[in-house]
Amino acid sequence: MLHDVTLNTTFRGPRRFEVEGADIARTFALDAGVSRSRAQLIWDSVALNSTPSIGLYKEPEVALCTAGICLDVVGFQYGLLSAAMRKAITDAYPRLGMKKKMTGCFCHMVETAPETTYDNFLRDFGMRYVPGYGGPSSVDLVMNAPFES
């Protein structure tokens, strides 16, 4: 439930929104009496929810959270749900312009904390929707590393 607590138009960083949100969720869980190990699973679930190439291979709780969020946001494994099930879900939980609202939040993050976007999916939103956005690519980082070879 707290995986997108920082996905809003007031986000300012200084770290990636997933990490900022993971810290908030872990603190919330610890304050509610959740064990440290379960609180760490919550942290991993929130921090990795937009990185399925890692989250899907973590503990079952993290993988399930990642898979559910990826289904909700990008349609990951959408075809595994019947048309009737998809309709029942979206009737019960309407999307309410989710794509447009998320794009607005993502672009806000790119504009206000661009340093948090260079190594993740927010870079794509910056490149497509935010005039003048740019930053170092992974190639730049490797080629400009202070080593001889």
PyMOL commands that set and color helices and strands:
alter all, ss='L'
color gray80, all
select helices_A, chain A and resi 17-31+36-47+52-55+60-74+78-80+83-92+98-112+114-116+122-129+138-143
alter helices_A, ss='H'
color red, helices_A
deselect
rebuild
show_as cartoon
